[in-house]
Amino acid sequence: MTLSTNASAIPNPATDFEWSVENDAVTLDKFLPENTTSVVVPAEIDGRPVVKIGVRAFKSQTSLTQVVLPTTLREIGDSAFSGCEALSQIVWSQALEQIGNRAFAGCSALTQIALPDGVKSIGETAFSRCAALTQVVLPPSVAAIADGAFSRCDSLTQIDLPASLEELAETAFFSCRSLTALRVAPQNPSFRDFEGVLLSSDGKTLLRCPEGKTGEFVVPKSVKTIGDEAFFRCSRLTQIVLPDGLEKIGDAAFSQCSALTQLEIPSKVKKLGVDAFLGCSSLTQLVIPSKIKAIPDRAFYRCSSLERIELPESVEKIGRHAFGGCLSLTQLELPPNVKSLGDRAFTGCQALRRVAFPERIDKIPEYAFFHCADLAEIVFSPNVKEIKIGAFYGCLSLSQLELPKGLTKIGEVAFDDCSSLSQVVFPDGLEKICNWAFGSDAALQEITLPDSVKWFGRRPFPRSTTCRACPEVARKFANAQKPDWWEEMEAKAKTATPEN
């Protein structure tokens, strides 16, 4: 059977569908014709009711503009209509209960949907990338909306959530850039809203602020926790006022709030989440309250306008990338109780001029101050035993260096590309200097090494550097300075025969 491309048509099950039977009911597995614009899905095949549209059954039918679903249909499977970019009209089955993952993803011509009463769950990314969708009516039967269900629906401005809703994924409305309000039916036992912002039913947790919200937002006094990703990508909010009773800020809570210029963290806050302020590129300064013990991974990563941050004495740990990419940070005092720095904690803090390490720190982690171009002064704790790989790589303004008394190892490329470095004081007790520790660009003309040095990596210093040391250390140093091809040449010489 050849379907008309300009009129609605009832397909011939014998030729137009692949289908299967389970429990005496039919699943439509694949719609075979191409270039069809309108389809009326049959209510039965071979005397059995059609209850499900199968996985990818109509996927990427790019000419399809209309579909009429039968009254017998209970489920729409994963990716059933995904990529049907011309689909603009759907006549729903009143028996429908479940919409699968990606079911209508990329149906960019859909402008409005009104789901029938009876639908209980909407799957992951079910209507993702439906960019023209301006209106969604959810029935009073919906209990669960999964991750990304309406993500990247750029034209949505408001969603009304029914009283039946029990589960709403954090990313259900991810990247809906025009969405300004999430409204909740008053009878809902799980959620409530405040000025279009989603809260838990008791008002103690702020769950989600829609990304399209603008200007200033005052968080209600009842809130104790800012949930994970609560203000994620709210890039049009310029100010957020937090309540005095706030105790916790979740993971990525304010991540990518790029217009946020100021924020006062209340004194009762005890915990910051991972990525809490990642990408808050307009934030200029912050005071961390005295109950915070840890600055987690990427907490202030890429806060490129942050000039100053005050850390309290309570802080004991600074995580990986915690202040990475804070290009404007000029001043930072590490509190005396800090005992742990994460890898790349201050990578790319180009304006940072000075760092002093508290006594509890015993190692400088990998790439901790990588490309901190203005860093000119380093004050080490005497307890630092190891400087790891690339810890101060690219610190172009560093000219003098007094290494700590307890230091035993300098890692690979630890001070590579420190082109202004002309003077280094090495401590007694130093044992190991790894490959290219001071690279090839440093201005080191002469060094004095202690007798304790037991091992050198390849070319730990520039070729032009003269080493003053005891004969044994000098011999090791000389061997370390051999060019890359030296070992290969020596190996060939040892195995050479008259024939080669």
C-alpha positions in Angstrom: 0.0 0.0 0.0 1.3 3.4 -0.9 0.2 6.2 1.4 -0.8 9.6 0.2 1.7 12.3 1.1 -0.9 15.1 1.3 -3.8 13.5 3.2 -4.5 11.5 6.3 -4.3 7.8 5.8 -5.0 4.6 7.7 -2.0 2.4 7.2 -2.3 -1.2 6.0 -0.9 -3.3 8.8 0.1 -6.1 6.5 2.4 -3.9 4.4 3.1 -0.7 6.4 4.1 -2.0 9.9 6.3 -4.4 11.6 4.5 -5.5 14.7 4.6 -8.0 17.5 2.1 -9.6 19.9 2.5 -10.0 23.7 -0.3 -10.9 26.1 -2.8 -10.9 23.2 -2.0 -7.2 22.5 -0.1 -5.5 19.7 3.0 -3.4 19.7 3.8 -1.4 16.6 7.5 -1.9 16.1 8.2 0.0 12.9 6.4 2.2 10.5 7.8 1.4 7.0 6.6 3.9 4.5 8.7 7.1 3.9 7.6 10.7 3.1 4.3 10.3 4.8 2.7 13.5 6.1 -0.2 12.2 8.1 -1.0 8.9 9.8 -4.0 7.5 11.7 -2.6 4.6 13.8 -5.0 1.6 13.7 -6.8 0.6 17.0 -6.4 -3.1 16.3 -4.5 -5.5 14.1 -5.5 -9.0 13.4 -8.3 -8.6 15.9 -6.0 -7.6 18.7 -5.8 -4.1 20.3 -2.8 -1.8 19.6 -1.6 -0.8 23.0 2.0 0.4 22.4 4.1 2.4 19.9 7.4 0.6 20.0 11.0 1.8 20.4 11.9 4.1 17.4 8.8 3.1 15.5 8.4 6.4 13.8 11.9 7.8 14.5 13.1 10.4 12.0 10.0 10.4 9.9 10.9 14.0 8.8 7.8 14.5 6.6 5.3 13.5 9.2 3.2 16.5 10.3 0.1 14.8 12.0 -0.5 11.6 13.9 -3.8 10.3 15.3 -3.3 7.8 18.1 -5.9 5.1 18.7 -8.1 5.0 21.9 -6.5 1.7 22.8 -3.0 3.0 23.1 -1.5 2.9 26.6 2.2 3.4 26.0 4.6 5.3 23.7 8.0 3.7 23.7 11.5 5.2 23.8 12.4 7.4 20.8 9.1 6.5 19.1 8.7 9.8 17.4 12.1 11.4 18.0 13.5 13.4 15.2 10.1 13.9 13.6 10.9 17.6 13.0 7.8 18.5 11.0 5.3 16.9 13.5 3.0 19.7 14.6 -0.2 18.0 15.6 -0.9 14.9 17.8 -4.3 13.5 18.6 -3.7 11.7 21.9 -5.2 8.5 23.2 -7.3 8.9 26.3 -6.0 5.5 27.5 -2.3 6.7 27.4 -0.4 6.2 30.6 3.3 6.3 29.9 5.5 8.3 27.6 9.0 6.8 27.1 12.5 8.3 27.1 13.2 10.6 24.1 9.7 9.8 22.8 9.2 13.1 21.0 12.8 14.5 21.3 13.6 16.9 18.5 10.0 17.4 17.4 10.8 21.1 16.7 7.5 22.0 15.1 5.4 21.1 18.1 3.9 24.3 19.5 1.6 23.0 22.2 0.6 19.8 23.9 -2.2 18.9 26.2 -1.6 15.4 27.6 -4.6 13.3 28.3 -5.8 12.5 31.8 -4.3 9.1 32.7 -0.7 9.8 31.8 1.3 8.9 34.9 5.0 9.3 33.8 7.0 11.3 31.3 10.4 9.7 30.5 13.9 11.2 30.2 14.2 13.8 27.5 10.7 12.9 26.3 10.1 16.3 24.8 13.7 17.6 24.7 14.6 20.1 22.0 11.0 20.9 21.1 12.1 24.4 20.5 8.8 25.8 19.3 6.8 24.5 22.3 5.1 27.4 24.0 2.4 25.6 26.1 2.3 22.3 28.0 -0.8 21.2 29.8 -0.1 18.4 32.3 -3.1 16.3 33.5 -3.9 15.7 37.2 -2.7 12.1 36.8 1.0 12.9 36.2 3.2 11.5 39.1 6.7 11.6 37.7 8.7 13.8 35.3 12.1 12.4 34.5 15.5 14.0 33.8 15.5 16.4 30.8 11.9 15.7 30.0 11.4 19.2 28.7 15.0 20.3 28.4 16.0 22.8 25.8 12.4 23.8 25.1 13.5 27.4 24.4 10.0 28.9 23.9 8.4 27.6 27.2 7.6 30.5 29.6 5.5 28.8 32.3 4.7 25.4 33.5 1.8 24.4 35.8 2.6 21.3 37.9 -0.4 19.3 39.0 -1.4 18.2 42.5 -0.6 14.6 41.6 3.1 15.2 40.9 5.4 13.3 43.3 8.7 13.1 41.5 10.3 15.9 39.5 13.9 15.5 38.3 16.4 18.3 38.9 17.0 18.7 35.1 13.4 18.2 33.9 13.4 21.8 32.6 17.2 22.1 31.9 18.1 24.9 29.5 14.6 26.2 29.1 15.9 29.7 28.7 12.6 31.5 28.5 11.0 29.7 31.4 10.2 32.3 34.1 7.7 30.4 36.4 7.0 27.0 37.8 3.6 27.0 39.3 2.3 24.3 41.6 -1.3 23.3 42.3 -2.1 24.2 45.9 -3.1 20.7 46.8 0.2 19.1 45.9 1.7 17.3 48.9 5.3 17.3 47.6 6.0 20.8 46.2 5.0 24.4 46.5 6.1 27.5 44.6 7.1 31.0 45.6 7.1 33.7 42.9 7.4 31.0 40.3 10.4 29.2 42.1 10.0 25.6 43.1 10.2 24.7 46.8 9.7 21.5 48.9 6.3 21.2 50.4 7.6 22.4 53.8 9.3 25.4 52.2 12.7 24.4 53.7 14.5 23.5 50.4 14.6 25.6 47.3 14.6 23.1 44.5 14.6 25.0 41.2 14.6 28.5 40.0 13.5 28.7 36.3 16.4 29.9 34.0 14.5 32.8 32.5 14.0 34.6 35.8 15.5 38.1 35.7 16.8 40.8 38.1 16.7 40.3 41.8 15.3 37.4 43.7 14.8 37.3 47.5 14.8 33.7 48.8 12.0 33.1 51.4 12.9 33.0 55.0 11.7 29.4 55.5 14.5 28.1 53.2 17.3 26.1 55.0 18.9 24.5 51.9 19.6 25.6 48.4 19.3 22.4 46.5 21.6 20.9 43.9 21.5 22.9 40.7 18.7 25.1 42.2 19.9 28.3 40.3 21.9 26.5 37.6 22.2 28.7 34.5 20.0 31.4 35.9 22.2 33.8 33.8 19.8 36.8 34.0 19.6 37.1 37.8 21.9 39.9 39.0 21.3 39.6 42.7 20.1 36.8 45.0 19.3 37.6 48.6 19.7 34.6 50.9 17.9 34.2 54.3 19.7 34.4 57.6 18.7 30.9 58.5 20.2 29.2 55.5 22.5 26.2 56.4 23.5 24.4 53.2 24.3 25.2 49.6 24.1 22.2 47.3 26.1 21.0 44.3 26.2 23.5 41.4 23.6 25.5 43.3 24.6 28.8 41.6 26.7 27.4 38.8 26.8 29.6 35.7 24.8 32.5 37.2 27.0 34.7 35.0 25.2 38.0 35.7 25.3 37.6 39.5 27.5 40.5 40.8 27.1 40.1 44.5 26.0 37.5 47.1 26.2 37.4 50.8 26.5 33.9 52.3 24.7 33.8 55.6 26.8 33.0 58.8 24.9 29.7 59.5 25.9 28.0 56.3 27.9 24.9 57.2 28.4 23.3 53.8 29.1 24.3 50.2 28.5 21.9 47.4 30.8 20.8 44.5 30.6 23.4 41.6 28.6 25.7 43.9 29.6 28.9 42.2 31.2 27.5 39.0 31.1 30.0 36.2 29.8 33.0 38.2 31.9 35.2 36.0 30.5 38.6 37.3 31.0 37.9 41.0 33.7 40.2 42.3 34.0 39.3 46.0 32.8 36.9 48.6 33.1 36.3 52.4 32.9 32.6 53.4 31.2 32.1 56.8 33.1 30.7 59.8 31.3 27.3 59.9 32.7 26.2 56.5 35.4 23.5 56.8 35.9 22.7 53.2 36.0 24.5 49.9 34.9 21.7 47.6 36.0 20.8 44.1 35.4 23.6 41.5 33.5 25.6 44.0 34.6 28.9 42.4 36.0 27.6 39.2 36.1 30.2 36.4 34.8 33.0 38.6 36.8 35.2 36.4 35.9 38.6 38.0 36.5 37.5 41.6 39.1 39.8 43.0 39.1 38.9 46.6 37.7 36.1 48.8 38.0 35.8 52.6 38.4 32.3 54.0 37.7 31.7 57.7 40.1 29.9 60.0 37.6 27.0 60.1 38.6 25.9 56.5 40.8 22.8 56.5 40.5 21.6 52.9 40.5 23.2 49.5 39.4 20.9 46.7 40.5 20.3 43.1 40.1 23.3 40.8 38.5 25.2 43.7 39.7 28.6 42.4 40.9 27.5 39.0 40.4 30.2 36.3 39.8 33.0 38.8 41.7 35.4 36.5 41.2 38.5 38.6 42.0 37.1 42.1 44.9 39.2 43.4 44.6 38.5 47.1 44.0 35.3 49.1 45.2 34.2 52.5 45.2 30.5 53.2 43.9 30.0 56.8 46.2 28.4 59.3 44.1 25.2 59.6 44.3 24.3 55.9 46.0 20.9 55.7 45.0 19.8 52.2 45.0 21.4 48.7 43.5 19.7 45.7 45.2 19.3 42.3 45.0 22.5 40.2 43.4 24.4 43.1 44.6 27.8 41.8 45.4 27.0 38.2 45.1 30.0 36.0 44.9 32.6 38.8 46.9 35.0 36.6 46.7 38.0 38.9 47.6 36.3 42.2 50.8 37.9 43.4 51.6 36.1 46.7 50.9 32.8 48.4 51.9 31.7 51.9 51.4 28.1 53.0 50.2 27.3 56.5 52.3 24.8 58.6 49.8 21.9 58.2 50.4 21.6 54.5 53.1 19.0 53.7 52.8 18.8 49.9 52.0 21.1 47.0 49.7 19.2 44.7 49.9 18.7 40.9 49.5 22.0 38.9 48.3 23.8 42.0 49.5 27.2 40.7 49.8 26.4 37.0 50.1 29.5 34.9 49.8 32.0 37.8 51.7 34.5 35.7 51.9 37.3 38.3 52.9 35.1 41.3 56.1 36.7 42.5 56.4 35.6 46.1 56.0 32.1 47.6 56.3 31.5 51.3 56.6 27.8 52.1 55.8 26.0 55.3 58.9 24.3 56.6 56.8 21.1 56.7 56.4 20.8 52.9 58.0 17.6 51.8 57.1 17.4 48.2 56.3 19.7 45.3 54.4 17.7 42.8 54.2 17.7 39.0 53.8 21.2 37.4 52.9 22.8 40.8 54.3 26.2 39.7 54.5 25.7 36.0 54.4 29.0 34.1 54.8 31.4 37.1 56.5 33.9 34.9 57.0 36.6 37.6 58.8 34.3 40.0 62.4 35.5 40.3 63.6 34.2 43.7 62.8 31.0 45.6 63.7 29.7 48.9 62.6 26.1 49.1 61.3 24.7 52.5 63.7 22.9 54.9 61.7 19.7 55.0 61.6 19.3 51.2 62.7 15.9 49.8 61.3 15.8 46.3 60.7 18.3 43.4 58.3 16.8 40.8 58.4 16.9 37.1 58.1 20.3 35.4 57.4 21.8 38.9 58.9 25.1 38.0 59.1 24.7 34.2 58.4 27.9 32.2 59.3 30.1 35.1 61.4 32.3 32.8 62.3 35.0 35.4 63.6 32.5 38.0 67.2 33.4 38.6 67.9 32.4 42.2 66.9 29.2 44.1 68.0 28.1 47.6 67.9 24.4 47.9 67.6 22.8 51.4 69.7 20.1 53.1 67.7 16.9 52.9 66.5 17.3 49.4 66.8 13.9 47.7 65.1 13.9 44.3 64.7 16.4 41.5 62.6 15.0 38.7 62.5 15.5 34.9 62.6 19.1 33.7 61.9 20.3 37.2 63.1 23.8 36.3 62.6 23.4 32.6 64.7 25.0 29.9 63.6 28.6 30.2 64.6 29.6 33.7 67.3 32.3 34.1 69.2 30.1 36.5 72.9 30.6 35.8 74.3 28.8 38.8 72.9 26.5 41.5 74.3 25.0 44.7 72.9 21.6 45.5 73.1 19.8 48.9 75.0 16.5 49.3 71.7 14.8 50.2 70.6 14.7 46.5 70.4 11.1 45.5 68.6 11.2 42.1 68.0 13.4 39.1 65.5 13.0 36.3 66.3 14.1 32.8 67.4 17.7 32.4 66.1 19.0 35.7 67.7 22.4 34.9 68.4 24.5 31.8 71.4 23.5 29.8 73.2 26.7 30.7 73.0 26.2 34.4 76.3 25.6 36.3 76.1 23.2 39.3 78.1 23.6 42.4 78.0 20.4 44.5 80.1 17.6 45.9 81.7 15.3 43.3 79.0 12.6 43.6 76.1 15.0 43.2 77.9 16.8 40.4 78.4 13.5 38.5 74.7 12.7 38.8 73.8 16.2 37.6 76.1 15.9 34.6 74.5 12.6 33.6 71.0 14.1 34.0 72.0 16.9 31.5 72.6 14.4 28.7 70.5 15.1 25.6 67.5 12.9 24.7 69.4 10.9 22.1 72.3 10.0 24.5 70.9 6.9 26.1 69.7 5.5 22.7 73.2 6.1 21.3 74.9 4.3 24.3 72.5 1.4 24.0 73.3 1.0 20.3 77.0 1.1 21.1 76.7 -1.7 23.6 75.0 -4.0 21.2 77.0 -3.0 18.1 78.6 -5.9 16.0 80.9 -5.8 13.0 77.9 -6.4 10.8 76.0 -3.3 11.9 
